Amino acid sequence: MKRPKIWILIAATLSASCLIVLTGSTAVLAKEKEIVVEVGSTEQLGSYFDSIGYNVAANPDILYAVPRFRFTHIPKNWEEDTSVPLKKSVFFRAGASAILQVNESIIYDRKKLLSWKLSNMNQNDRQWLTQKMSTYKVTEDKESFTDDQLKELILRVDAIPPSLALVQSAIESGWGSSRFAKQGNAMFGQWTTDGGMKAQGSEARLAAFPDPRESLNAYCLNLNTHPSYAQFRSARADMRRNGRPLDGATLAEYLGSYSEKGDEYIDLIKGMIKRDRLEIADRAQLAKGPVVVFRPVNPK
């Protein structure tokens, strides 16, 4: 089969950028900070992943050097002319990179919090802490904080197991093919009372996002702050205290409130993690290097 052409725009540290047209999918990514790749189909995206060695079955070591990807928006033609195995493979590979990057940012903040004492903070530290206390819904008090509030914040500022995020995004977005995913980059079925997109046959509305990364950020913040997931956070903290890696299938036990299906929803998550062997994603690590930004375009 003839390999598709992929147009790559390299945005380096210089103010000027250059356009390079490649036949095939091979590119040297060593020094660029951001690379924009225009893709016209799921098949083309899968070919790109394979060409850079991002295929765990063929290259198991890539699990410990997952490339950095993000999407400008969900492709409108995601499910067209695509086999189910290819669609799932591309979905999981793209999603694994995305959740690892969000977790990287969360863990950066967590390590910062773990190193702090309330009695030894400067003004910049206090301003940053005030913002985090508000974001993670611990307290809106801007004058003073207690040790218990700091402990609660640390409990909330923690990673989401990649296997869990991958399966829930697949379920809630129909593998990225739902109307809400295509029109509003909504990957996790989060309801809202402010704006968003109206559900058919109902007055309920789903939150919409400018890009898939923001949908993922909102999902992580939801699990890390909503009272319904307090047991999820406590179980995760127990794993940390016991020196155990975060386990998506185990923590799924505490997400019955995410769906009106309750226990059936939990069984669905755990079954998908087991069937698709997604537990390995919980051990994955990001590679150093640039972010490859995928910009879906209409195929010509």
N, C-alpha and C positions, 0 to 999 in steps of 0.2 A: 504494500500500500504506500502511495506517495505521501511523504511527510508534509504537513501543512507549513506555510510560512508564518512566522511569528514576528511581529513588529515590536522592537524593543526601544524604548526611550530611556536613556540613562541620565538621571539627574544627579550629577556629582556635586562636589563641594564648590566647584566653580560656578559663577553666575550664569555662564553660558552652558547650554546642553546640546548634545548631538544626537542625531537619529541614526540608528544602525539597523539595517534590514538583514535578517539572517534567514537562510534556508535551513529548515530543521529547527531544533530547539536548544542547541548547545550555545552557552555563553560563558564568558569568564566573568565571575562576579566578585573578584577579590577586593577591589578598592572602592567600588561605588557604594554610596550610602543608600540610594534608593533607585530602583529600576522599575519602570512601568512597562508591563507586558499586556498588549491588547490580544484578547483571545475571543474567537468567534464560536466556539463549541466546547462541550464537555470533553469530546474526543481529543481536541487540540490541547486542552488543559492536561488531560491524562498523559499525552505524549510528551508534554513539557516536563511534567513530574518525572516520568521515566528517564528522560534524556539527562537529567541532572542527578540521577541515582536515588530519587525519592520514592523508593518502593521497598517496603520493609521485607516483603517475601523474597525479593531478589537481592536485597542489600540490608541485612538485619542491623548492621552497625549504624545505619542512618537514624535509627531510633534514638541514638545519643547525640545526634547532630541534625535535628530537624530544621530545615530551612525556614526562614521568616517570610511569611506571605500575608497579604491582606487583600480584600476586594473593595473596589469603589462602590459596588452595589451587587445585588443578586442578579445573575443572568436571567433574562426573560425567557430564554429558550433552553433552560437548564435540562428539562426532561425530554426534549425532542430528539428523536433518532439516536437514543442512547440506551445501551443494554443496562439491565439492572446491576450486574456486577461492576461495570465500569462506573456507573453513577455513584454507587455506594463507595467504591474505592476512592474516587476523586473527592467526594464529600468528606470522607473521614480524613483524608490526607490534608485537605485544605483546613478543615476544622481543627485538627490537632495542632497545627501551627498557630492558629488564631488563639485558642485557649491557653496554650503555653506562653504566648506573649502577654496576655492579660494577667496570667498568674505571675509572670516575672515581675510585672509592675506591682502587684499586690504584695508579693514576698519582699520586694525592695522596701516597701513601707513597713511591713511587719518587722523586718530586721532592725529598722530604725527605731521603732517603738520598743522593741525588746532591749535595746541598749540604753534607754532613757530612764532618768529618775526625775520626778516632778520637781524636786528641790534643786535641780541643776539644769535649768533651761534658760536660754536667752530669749529675747523678744521675738526673734524670727522662729525659734522652736515653738514658742507658745502660740504664735499665729498659725503655724502649720498644724499644730495639735488641735487648735480650735476648729479649724476647717475639717479635719478628719473626724472629730467628735460629732460634728453636725452631719457630715456625709453619711457616716455609719450609724446615725440616729441613736447615739448614746446620751448626749445632752446638748442643749442649745446654750448652756451657760458659758459666757465668754470671760468670766471673771476668775474662776478658780475651778480646779479639777481635783478629784479624790483618787487615791490609789485604786479603789474598787472600780472607778470609771475607766481608768487606764487599763486595768485587767480585762474589763468587758470589751474595750476597744480592741485589745490584742486578740481576744477570742473571736471577734468578728473579722478582723483583717487577716484573712488566711485564704489559701488557694482552694479552688474547686477541682476535684479530680477530673482530668481530661475525659476519661471514659464516660463519666456522668454527663458532662456538657455535650459530648458528641451524640450520645443516645437521645438526650432530651431535645436537642436541636433537630435531630432527624424526625422524632415523633411530632414535635410541635409545628414544624414547618413543612411536613410532608417531603422530607429530603430536599428542602429548598425550593419546592415547586408550588407551594400554596400561594393563593392570591395575596395574602398578607406579607409573605416573604418577598414576592416580586415587586409589589407596590410600595411596601414600607420597610423592607429589610428586617422584618420581624421574624426572628428565628426561634423565639421561645414562648410564643403565645401569651404574652403578658398583657393583662387587661388594664384599661385606664379610664378615668372619668374626665380627662382633659385632652381634647383633640383626638388624635389617632384615627383609626379606620373603623367604620361601622360594619359589624357583622351582618350577614344576610339573614333576614327574618328575625332580627333582634335589635334592641336598642343598645346592646353592649358594644363596646369599642375596644379594639386592640391598639396598643401603643405602636407608633411608627418611629423609625429612626433614620438619620441621614446616611448611615452606612452600617454594614453588618457588625463592625467592631463595636459600635455604640450599643447595638442590641445585646451583644455578648457582655459588655460592661454592666448593662442594666440587669441582666440575668444574674451575674455574680453578686452584684450589690443586693439584689432581692434575696438570694439565699443567705447572704451574710448579715441581713438586717431584719427581715420580716419575723414577727413573733411566731408564726407557724413553723419556722425552721430552727427554733431554739434548740431542739433535741439534735438536729443535724449538726449544729455548731458544737454542742457539748460532746457528741460522739467523735467529732473530728479532733477536738481538743484532747480527748482521751487517747486517741491514736498518737498525737504529738507527744504527750507525756510518757507514753510507753515506748517511744522510739520506733513506732510502726509507720510505714509509708501510708499515705492516704489511699484508701481503697474505695473506688466508686460503687462497686456492687454492694459493699457493706453499708455505706452511707446512704444508698438509695432507700434503705429501710425506713428512713425518716422523711421521705418526700411524698407521703400519701396525700398531703394537703395540696400538693401542686395541681392535682387533677381531681375532678369529681368522681373519677373511677376508683380512687383510693388504693386499696390493696392490689387491685388488678393492674393499676398503673405501675406500682412498685414491681410486680412480677414481670411486667413488660420490659421495664428498664433492665432488670437483672438478667432476663432472658436474652435480650439483645447484646448486652455486654459479653455474656458467655458465648452466644452463637457466633458473634463476629470477632471474638478473641480481643476485645478492646481493653482488657486489663493491662495489656502491654503499654497502652498509651499513658497509664498512670506512672510509668517509669521513664517516659520519654524526656529528653532534654533538648533545648534549643541550641542551634549552631550560632557562632558569632558571625557577623557579617551584615550585609545590607538587607533591607526589606524589599521583596519583590511585590509590587502592587499590580494586581490583575484588574484590568479595565475591560469588562465584557463589551463586545461590539457585535452588531448584526453581521452575520456571515455574508460574504458576497458571492 
